[in-house]
C-alpha cells in the first residue's frame, strides 16, 4: 500500500439484509457481488468495503 494511503476500509450503512457492491465506477470497480449481512455486517471480498446495518434499522414495528 502506498505511503499515506488510507488503511481503514470504507463503511456504508444499510437497512437491507442483502447488499450489492461493485467497487465504484471506472477502473477502480470490480464485478458486482451480492453480500448477505451476518451479525449486522458484511465485507466485500474484492474491495473490503464494510456494510453495516444502521442502528435504527432494526425489526419492523410490531416485529419480534
N, CA, C and O atoms as a GROMACS GRO file, in nm:
protein
  256
    1UNK      N    1   0.085  -0.118   0.000
    1UNK     CA    2   0.000   0.000   0.000
    1UNK      C    3   0.089   0.123   0.000
    1UNK      O    4   0.187   0.129   0.074
    2UNK      N    5   0.056   0.221  -0.083
    2UNK     CA    6   0.139   0.341  -0.090
    2UNK      C    7   0.141   0.414   0.044
    2UNK      O    8   0.045   0.410   0.121
    3UNK      N    9   0.252   0.481   0.069
    3UNK     CA   10   0.265   0.556   0.193
    3UNK      C   11   0.158   0.664   0.199
    3UNK      O   12   0.133   0.735   0.101
    4UNK      N   13   0.095   0.678   0.316
    4UNK     CA   14  -0.008   0.778   0.334
    4UNK      C   15  -0.146   0.733   0.289
    4UNK      O   16  -0.243   0.807   0.305
    5UNK      N   17  -0.157   0.612   0.232
    5UNK     CA   18  -0.287   0.563   0.187
    5UNK      C   19  -0.372   0.526   0.308
    5UNK      O   20  -0.321   0.489   0.413
    6UNK      N   21  -0.501   0.536   0.290
    6UNK     CA   22  -0.593   0.501   0.400
    6UNK      C   23  -0.582   0.353   0.430
    6UNK      O   24  -0.573   0.270   0.339
    7UNK      N   25  -0.582   0.320   0.557
    7UNK     CA   26  -0.572   0.179   0.596
    7UNK      C   27  -0.707   0.125   0.641
    7UNK      O   28  -0.720   0.005   0.664
    8UNK      N   29  -0.806   0.211   0.654
    8UNK     CA   30  -0.936   0.167   0.700
    8UNK      C   31  -1.031   0.163   0.582
    8UNK      O   32  -1.039   0.257   0.504
    9UNK      N   33  -1.104   0.051   0.568
    9UNK     CA   34  -1.198   0.035   0.458
    9UNK      C   35  -1.318   0.127   0.476
    9UNK      O   36  -1.353   0.165   0.588
   10UNK      N   37  -1.378   0.162   0.365
   10UNK     CA   38  -1.497   0.247   0.368
   10UNK      C   39  -1.612   0.172   0.434
   10UNK      O   40  -1.628   0.052   0.414
   11UNK      N   41  -1.693   0.243   0.512
   11UNK     CA   42  -1.810   0.183   0.576
   11UNK      C   43  -1.935   0.244   0.515
   11UNK      O   44  -1.947   0.366   0.504
   12UNK      N   45  -2.027   0.157   0.475
   12UNK     CA   46  -2.154   0.200   0.420
   12UNK      C   47  -2.264   0.148   0.510
   12UNK      O   48  -2.271   0.028   0.536
   13UNK      N   49  -2.350   0.237   0.559
   13UNK     CA   50  -2.459   0.197   0.646
   13UNK      C   51  -2.581   0.164   0.561
   13UNK      O   52  -2.617   0.238   0.471
   14UNK      N   53  -2.644   0.050   0.591
   14UNK     CA   54  -2.755  -0.001   0.510
   14UNK      C   55  -2.873  -0.043   0.598
   14UNK      O   56  -2.860  -0.055   0.720
   15UNK      N   57  -2.986  -0.063   0.534
   15UNK     CA   58  -3.104  -0.113   0.605
   15UNK      C   59  -3.145  -0.251   0.555
   15UNK      O   60  -3.230  -0.316   0.616
   16UNK      N   61  -3.086  -0.297   0.445
   16UNK     CA   62  -3.123  -0.423   0.382
   16UNK      C   63  -3.046  -0.541   0.442
   16UNK      O   64  -2.944  -0.523   0.508
   17UNK      N   65  -3.098  -0.662   0.416
   17UNK     CA   66  -3.029  -0.784   0.458
   17UNK      C   67  -2.927  -0.829   0.353
   17UNK      O   68  -2.831  -0.899   0.385
   18UNK      N   69  -2.949  -0.788   0.226
   18UNK     CA   70  -2.861  -0.823   0.115
   18UNK      C   71  -2.820  -0.693   0.047
   18UNK      O   72  -2.904  -0.608   0.018
   19UNK      N   73  -2.690  -0.678   0.022
   19UNK     CA   74  -2.639  -0.558  -0.044
   19UNK      C   75  -2.556  -0.597  -0.165
   19UNK      O   76  -2.507  -0.710  -0.174
   20UNK      N   77  -2.541  -0.505  -0.259
   20UNK     CA   78  -2.459  -0.528  -0.377
   20UNK      C   79  -2.340  -0.432  -0.373
   20UNK      O   80  -2.353  -0.317  -0.332
   21UNK      N   81  -2.224  -0.482  -0.416
   21UNK     CA   82  -2.105  -0.398  -0.423
   21UNK      C   83  -2.037  -0.421  -0.557
   21UNK      O   84  -2.019  -0.535  -0.601
   22UNK      N   85  -2.001  -0.311  -0.623
   22UNK     CA   86  -1.926  -0.320  -0.748
   22UNK      C   87  -1.797  -0.239  -0.742
   22UNK      O   88  -1.730  -0.220  -0.844
   23UNK      N   89  -1.763  -0.192  -0.622
   23UNK     CA   90  -1.638  -0.120  -0.603
   23UNK      C   91  -1.637   0.022  -0.655
   23UNK      O   92  -1.536   0.091  -0.641
   24UNK      N   93  -1.743   0.068  -0.714
   24UNK     CA   94  -1.746   0.203  -0.769
   24UNK      C   95  -1.729   0.201  -0.920
   24UNK      O   96  -1.717   0.096  -0.982
   25UNK      N   97  -1.727   0.319  -0.977
   25UNK     CA   98  -1.719   0.331  -1.122
   25UNK      C   99  -1.575   0.333  -1.172
   25UNK      O  100  -1.482   0.353  -1.094
   26UNK      N  101  -1.560   0.312  -1.300
   26UNK     CA  102  -1.430   0.325  -1.363
   26UNK      C  103  -1.334   0.212  -1.332
   26UNK      O  104  -1.377   0.102  -1.296
   27UNK      N  105  -1.205   0.239  -1.344
   27UNK     CA  106  -1.104   0.134  -1.328
   27UNK      C  107  -1.092   0.082  -1.185
   27UNK      O  108  -1.029  -0.021  -1.163
   28UNK      N  109  -1.151   0.152  -1.088
   28UNK     CA  110  -1.143   0.104  -0.950
   28UNK      C  111  -1.254   0.005  -0.917
   28UNK      O  112  -1.255  -0.051  -0.807
   29UNK      N  113  -1.346  -0.018  -1.009
   29UNK     CA  114  -1.457  -0.108  -0.984
   29UNK      C  115  -1.415  -0.255  -0.991
   29UNK      O  116  -1.300  -0.287  -1.021
   30UNK      N  117  -1.511  -0.342  -0.964
   30UNK     CA  118  -1.489  -0.487  -0.971
   30UNK      C  119  -1.622  -0.551  -1.007
   30UNK      O  120  -1.724  -0.482  -1.009
   31UNK      N  121  -1.625  -0.682  -1.035
   31UNK     CA  122  -1.754  -0.747  -1.066
   31UNK      C  123  -1.853  -0.726  -0.952
   31UNK      O  124  -1.816  -0.728  -0.835
   32UNK      N  125  -1.979  -0.707  -0.986
   32UNK     CA  126  -2.083  -0.688  -0.883
   32UNK      C  127  -2.102  -0.818  -0.806
   32UNK      O  128  -2.118  -0.925  -0.865
   33UNK      N  129  -2.100  -0.806  -0.675
   33UNK     CA  130  -2.124  -0.920  -0.587
   33UNK      C  131  -2.238  -0.883  -0.492
   33UNK      O  132  -2.255  -0.766  -0.456
   34UNK      N  133  -2.315  -0.983  -0.454
   34UNK     CA  134  -2.423  -0.964  -0.358
   34UNK      C  135  -2.381  -1.026  -0.227
   34UNK      O  136  -2.338  -1.141  -0.223
   35UNK      N  137  -2.394  -0.950  -0.120
   35UNK     CA  138  -2.346  -0.992   0.011
   35UNK      C  139  -2.463  -0.996   0.109
   35UNK      O  140  -2.546  -0.906   0.112
   36UNK      N  141  -2.469  -1.102   0.189
   36UNK     CA  142  -2.571  -1.117   0.293
   36UNK      C  143  -2.512  -1.069   0.425
   36UNK      O  144  -2.404  -1.111   0.464
   37UNK      N  145  -2.584  -0.982   0.493
   37UNK     CA  146  -2.538  -0.935   0.624
   37UNK      C  147  -2.548  -1.049   0.725
   37UNK      O  148  -2.652  -1.114   0.736
   38UNK      N  149  -2.442  -1.072   0.798
   38UNK     CA  150  -2.437  -1.170   0.906
   38UNK      C  151  -2.395  -1.093   1.029
   38UNK      O  152  -2.294  -1.022   1.028
   39UNK      N  153  -2.472  -1.106   1.136
   39UNK     CA  154  -2.446  -1.028   1.258
   39UNK      C  155  -2.440  -0.878   1.226
   39UNK      O  156  -2.356  -0.805   1.279
   40UNK      N  157  -2.532  -0.834   1.138
   40UNK     CA  158  -2.547  -0.693   1.101
   40UNK      C  159  -2.427  -0.635   1.027
   40UNK      O  160  -2.405  -0.514   1.031
   41UNK      N  161  -2.350  -0.719   0.958
   41UNK     CA  162  -2.232  -0.670   0.888
   41UNK      C  163  -2.194  -0.763   0.773
   41UNK      O  164  -2.216  -0.884   0.780
   42UNK      N  165  -2.136  -0.706   0.666
   42UNK     CA  166  -2.080  -0.782   0.555
   42UNK      C  167  -1.958  -0.706   0.503
   42UNK      O  168  -1.953  -0.584   0.511
   43UNK      N  169  -1.860  -0.780   0.450
   43UNK     CA  170  -1.739  -0.719   0.396
   43UNK      C  171  -1.720  -0.770   0.254
   43UNK      O  172  -1.725  -0.891   0.229
   44UNK      N  173  -1.698  -0.679   0.161
   44UNK     CA  174  -1.676  -0.716   0.021
   44UNK      C  175  -1.541  -0.786   0.006
   44UNK      O  176  -1.439  -0.735   0.052
   45UNK      N  177  -1.541  -0.904  -0.056
   45UNK     CA  178  -1.414  -0.976  -0.073
   45UNK      C  179  -1.319  -0.911  -0.173
   45UNK      O  180  -1.200  -0.942  -0.174
   46UNK      N  181  -1.370  -0.821  -0.258
   46UNK     CA  182  -1.286  -0.754  -0.356
   46UNK      C  183  -1.221  -0.627  -0.302
   46UNK      O  184  -1.100  -0.609  -0.312
   47UNK      N  185  -1.304  -0.538  -0.246
   47UNK     CA  186  -1.253  -0.405  -0.209
   47UNK      C  187  -1.253  -0.379  -0.058
   47UNK      O  188  -1.212  -0.272  -0.014
   48UNK      N  189  -1.299  -0.475   0.019
   48UNK     CA  190  -1.301  -0.467   0.166
   48UNK      C  191  -1.397  -0.360   0.219
   48UNK      O  192  -1.390  -0.324   0.337
   49UNK      N  193  -1.485  -0.309   0.135
   49UNK     CA  194  -1.586  -0.214   0.184
   49UNK      C  195  -1.674  -0.287   0.284
   49UNK      O  196  -1.718  -0.399   0.260
   50UNK      N  197  -1.700  -0.220   0.397
   50UNK     CA  198  -1.783  -0.279   0.502
   50UNK      C  199  -1.924  -0.224   0.491
   50UNK      O  200  -1.944  -0.104   0.476
   51UNK      N  201  -2.021  -0.313   0.499
   51UNK     CA  202  -2.161  -0.277   0.502
   51UNK      C  203  -2.212  -0.310   0.641
   51UNK      O  204  -2.204  -0.424   0.685
   52UNK      N  205  -2.266  -0.210   0.709
   52UNK     CA  206  -2.310  -0.225   0.847
   52UNK      C  207  -2.455  -0.180   0.856
   52UNK      O  208  -2.492  -0.074   0.804
   53UNK      N  209  -2.538  -0.261   0.923
   53UNK     CA  210  -2.679  -0.224   0.939
   53UNK      C  211  -2.690  -0.101   1.028
   53UNK      O  212  -2.626  -0.094   1.133
   54UNK      N  213  -2.772  -0.004   0.985
   54UNK     CA  214  -2.795   0.116   1.064
   54UNK      C  215  -2.854   0.076   1.198
   54UNK      O  216  -2.938  -0.014   1.204
   55UNK      N  217  -2.811   0.140   1.306
   55UNK     CA  218  -2.863   0.105   1.438
   55UNK      C  219  -3.015   0.117   1.447
   55UNK      O  220  -3.078   0.040   1.519
   56UNK      N  221  -3.075   0.211   1.376
   56UNK     CA  222  -3.220   0.230   1.382
   56UNK      C  223  -3.294   0.147   1.278
   56UNK      O  224  -3.415   0.163   1.260
   57UNK      N  225  -3.223   0.057   1.209
   57UNK     CA  226  -3.284  -0.026   1.105
   57UNK      C  227  -3.317  -0.163   1.159
   57UNK      O  228  -3.305  -0.263   1.088
   58UNK      N  229  -3.358  -0.168   1.284
   58UNK     CA  230  -3.392  -0.296   1.346
   58UNK      C  231  -3.513  -0.358   1.281
   58UNK      O  232  -3.540  -0.335   1.164
   59UNK      N  233  -3.585  -0.435   1.356
   59UNK     CA  234  -3.700  -0.504   1.304
   59UNK      C  235  -3.815  -0.406   1.282
   59UNK      O  236  -3.823  -0.303   1.349
   60UNK      N  237  -3.905  -0.439   1.190
   60UNK     CA  238  -4.018  -0.352   1.164
   60UNK      C  239  -4.105  -0.336   1.288
   60UNK      O  240  -4.104  -0.421   1.377
   61UNK      N  241  -4.180  -0.227   1.294
   61UNK     CA  242  -4.269  -0.202   1.407
   61UNK      C  243  -4.363  -0.320   1.425
   61UNK      O  244  -4.424  -0.368   1.329
   62UNK      N  245  -4.374  -0.367   1.548
   62UNK     CA  246  -4.458  -0.481   1.578
   62UNK      C  247  -4.390  -0.614   1.552
   62UNK      O  248  -4.450  -0.719   1.574
   63UNK      N  249  -4.261  -0.611   1.505
   63UNK     CA  250  -4.187  -0.734   1.477
   63UNK      C  251  -4.137  -0.798   1.603
   63UNK      O  252  -4.142  -0.737   1.710
   64UNK      N  253  -4.090  -0.918   1.592
   64UNK     CA  254  -4.036  -0.992   1.707
   64UNK      C  255  -3.886  -0.984   1.712
   64UNK      O  256  -3.824  -1.040   1.802
   0.00000   0.00000   0.00000
